[in-house]
Amino acid sequence: MFAGSALLDAKKILTAAGVQSGDKLADFGAGRAGHMVFPASKIVGDKGFVYAVDIVPEVVEMLESKRRIFNILNMEVVRGDFEMPGGVKIKDNILDFVLLVNNMWSLKNAEAAAGEMKRVLKSDGRVLVADWRRNAQHPAAPPQKMRKDALQAEAIFLKYGLKKIADIPAGFNHWAILLTK
């Protein structure tokens, strides 16, 4: 019913990261397909909640339309700029997880994004970052010179007091890391 898993298996990655029933999470840069948020809404179930965050108005409309069509009640679609302090209208310290999937390469202000993620996380909250490997050869991949590797991502989050706790298997074309507050 939703985006495929040929390149990035959302359910597998979310499960490996420890997302579980009852969790509250946000996907920063949820994207047109909602590749992570729809599987996440199933995993967290009725006791959990998912925020699908995107800055592009058309993407927000599309995600909201899908949410309504499939009657997903444990999700809110939020228009927000997570590269700006306070740019996402989610309360401080309430989330178990923040996802940043296939967006690290496109960030213009990764430091501000890391700060915004930290702001919304609970004290033991986690961030899952996944993106394209530098050597990935796929037509959907961004230009190689724009890609960041896991070490670059980890260094950015470390500045905000988030530390890496695990590498997460993400397939042939992607890397993924799990960080905690």
N, C-alpha and C positions, 0 to 999 in steps of 0.2 A: 504494500500500500504506500510505502514511502521510498525514499532514495535507496539505491542498492548498496551492497557492501563489497563490491568487487575491489575497489581501491582501499577502502578504509572500513573495516567492520565495526560499526558503532557499538553494537551490543557486546561484542567481544572486548573492545577497549574499555568501555564503561564498567563491565564486570571485573576486568583485570585491575582497574583502578580502585575498585571497592565500592562503587555506587550501589546502593541497596534500597530496599523498601523503606519508605519513611524519610529519605533524604530530601533536602531542599537544595536545588542547584540552579545555576544560570549558565547559559551558553552565550558568551560574548562574541558576537558576530555569527549568529545562528545561520544566516544565509538562506537563500531562496528555497532550497530543498528541505531545510530543517533536518539535515542528515543526522545530527546528534540528539536534538530535542525530542523528536517523536519516539525513538527507542528509549530515551531516558525517562519519558513520561510513563512508559509501561513498566520500567524497572522500579521506579520510586513508588508507583502505585497510588492508591487513594489516600494514603497517609503522608505522601510526599508531595512536592510541588516543583515545577520547572518554570523558569523565566527564559523566554526566547528573546534575546536582545539583539537588535540590529539598528544601524543608523539610517539605512536607505528606506524611505517611505514605501516604495513599491514592494520591497521585501517584507516589511512589516505587514502590509495589507495581505500579501500572499500567505504568509504564515498564519495570520489571524483567520483567513478564509479556510485554510486546511484544518486549523484547530476546531473551527465551528462545524465544518463538514463531517469530521470524524468524531465530533462530540467529546473532545478531550477537555475534561473539567479541571484537571490538575495542572494547567498551564496558563500562563499569562504572556502575551506578546507585548514587548516593551520597546518603544523607540528610544534609543539612547546612544550617547557618544562616550564609549568607555576609554577613550584617549584624553578625556578631560576630567579633572577632579570633580566628583559629584555629578558627572554627566549621565549616570544611570540611576533612574528613580527606583532604587531598591534600598531598603533600610540598611544601616550599618550592622555588621556582626550577626547576620541571620542565616547565612548559607553554609551548607556542608561542603559544597563543591562549586567551583567555577571552571568552565571549560573554555579553552581557547584553541580551536581546531581549524587548521588551514588558514589562519589569519596572522600568525606571527610575522610572516614575510611581508605583509602589506602594511604593518603598523608604521605610522609616521612618528608616534610618540610612545614607544614601548614602555618607557619608564612610567609615564602617567597611567598607562593601562595596567601595569603591575600594581601601582598604588590604588587604583580603583578596585581591582580584584581583592586586594588585601582588605580594603575598607568594608566590603560586603561579607567577608568570610567570618565565621565563628572562630573562636580562639584555636580550635583544633581543626579548622577547615582545610580543605585541600584544593589545589589547582592542577588540572590536567591540561598540559600543553602538548599538542601534536601538530606536526607540520611536515612539509615535503623535505626529503633528504636532498642534500646538494647534488648527489649523483643520479637522482631519479630521472629516468627518461620516459616521460609520458606526455601526451598532448595536452592534458589538463593542468600540468604543472606550470607554476609561474617561471619566469626567466631565472636561470641559475644565479645570476649576480644579485638577485633580490632575496634569495633564500637565506635564512638563518639556521644555524645548526643548534643542537641541543645545548652545547656548552655556552653559546652566546645567549640563549634564552635563560639558562640557569643563572648566568652572571647578572642579567637584568633583574631577575626576581630576587636574587640574593641581596641586592641593594635595598630592597624593601622588607628584609627580614624573613623572606620565604626561602625555605631550604629544600633541596631535592631529597626525596626519600626513596625513589625507585625509577627505573627505566621500565616502560610499559611496552610490550610487543605491539607493533602497529603495522606490520606487514612490510613488504619489500620496498615500497616507495616512501614510507613515512617513518619518522622517529616520534617517540612520545615520552614525556617525563611527568612524574607526579611530584608535586611540591606541597609542603605544609606550612601553615602560618606559625 
